[in-house]
Amino acid sequence: MTLLRAEHLTVRFGGLVAVKDVSFSVESGQIFCIIGPNGAGKTTLFNLFSRIYAPSAGRMLLDGVDFTTLPPHRIAQLGIARTFQNLELFDHATVLENLLVGRHRFRRHGFLAETGFDQVVWQAELESRRAVENIIDFLDLHRFRDTRVGALPYGVRKVIELGRALCSQPRLLLLDEPSSGLNAEESEDIGYWILDIKRHFGITVLMIEHDMRLMGQVSDRVLALNEGSVLAEGSVQEVQSHPQVIEAYLGVQA
């Protein structure tokens, strides 16, 4: 069953066309990878799905629901979560506090109820704490849970941002270069966690990745972009051997 569908998406910034008539679909339970050289339009697509940008043409659907014009603050409620290539964490808060931010979409109570902290609010807070502790267990973050994020190594912070996204219990998880800045061992661990996210949580993953080893390790399907246009779509092997993809990466004709 198709979870995400992009139909003829185009993005223009003045005279620059960053994305040109891009269409593809992601099946529920897939790990779908978008690749391409710098400037190919990959992050622009993610900014469309996050509703940071609005498309100049085309539309986007999640499980058949058109969210092309949905306000950005409603995206999490729809079931979409995202990590960023450049970390967007609260450095002066603890790991636990950063992860609890991911539970914001489950808040159902007004200011007065929150201030009074009645039984209903207490139960909701308890449920959020349990969900966060499950993610701490899953990502093996126990020893860091009460540590201020700014004091932690980059590789650990990368995992924390992944955890915060998981705490929102998304149907679709957008990972923007999850291995960026990591060493070989950390990248391998990220690959195992991405596979486990699919297996254990049933979450559909759409990711941008430059690490071809990681891409080959986890991807069910791959979309290759260059200069905003689709070059190829298919299995890892089909896309890696596609002449236009080879030319885009190597700068020579295959």
C-alpha positions, 0 to 999 in steps of 0.5 A, a space after each residue: 500500500 502506498 503511504 507517500 505519493 509525490 505528484 509532479 512536484 516543482 519548486 522555483 526560487 525566482 529563475 532557479 528551478 530547484 525541483 523539476 516535475 518529480 514524481 514517485 511513491 513510497 510503499 508502507 514499510 519501505 526504506 526508500 533512499 534519495 541520492 544525488 550529487 550536491 545541489 540535486 534537489 534532495 533537501 528541497 524535497 524534504 523541505 516540501 514534505 516538512 512544509 517548510 517550502 510550498 511547491 510551485 506545482 504538483 501535490 503531496 499525499 500521505 496515505 491518500 490525504 493531500 497535505 500540499 497546503 497543510 500548515 507546517 505545525 500540522 505535519 507532526 500531527 499527520 504522522 511525519 517526523 524528521 531529522 536534519 543534516 545539521 543537528 537541531 537539538 536543545 544543547 542546554 537541556 538533558 537527553 531526556 528533556 530533548 526526547 520529551 520534546 518529541 511527545 509534544 504532538 500528543 498534548 491534548 490539554 489546555 493551559 489550566 489543566 496543565 497548571 493544575 496537573 490533574 489526574 488526566 494530565 498526570 496519566 498523559 505525562 506518565 504515558 509520554 515518559 514510558 514512550 521516551 524510556 522505550 526509545 532510550 532502551 532501543 537506542 541504548 542511551 541509558 548512560 546519557 539520559 540525564 546529561 546535558 546534550 551540549 556536553 556529548 559527542 557529535 555521534 551521540 547527539 546524532 542518535 539523540 535527534 533520531 530518538 526525538 523523531 521516534 518519540 513522536 511515533 511517526 508513520 513516515 520518518 524523514 532522515 536527512 543524511 543520517 550518517 553525515 559526520 559519523 565514523 565508519 563504526 557509527 555509520 554501521 550502527 545507524 544502519 542497523 538502527 534504521 533496519 530495526 526501526 522498520 522491523 520493530 516499529 513498522 515505520 516507513 523511512 525516507 532518507 537522503 544519503 551520500 554514503 553508498 555503503 549505508 544506502 546499499 545496506 538498508 534501502 529497499 528502493 532508490 531514487 536518483 536525482 540530478 539538477 532537480 530531475 529524476 535520473 532513475 528509480 529502482 533497486 539499489 543495483 538498478 540505480 547504481 548501474 544506471 548510465 545517467 547516475 554514473 555520469 552524474 557522480 563521476 562526470 564522465 559518460 558511462 
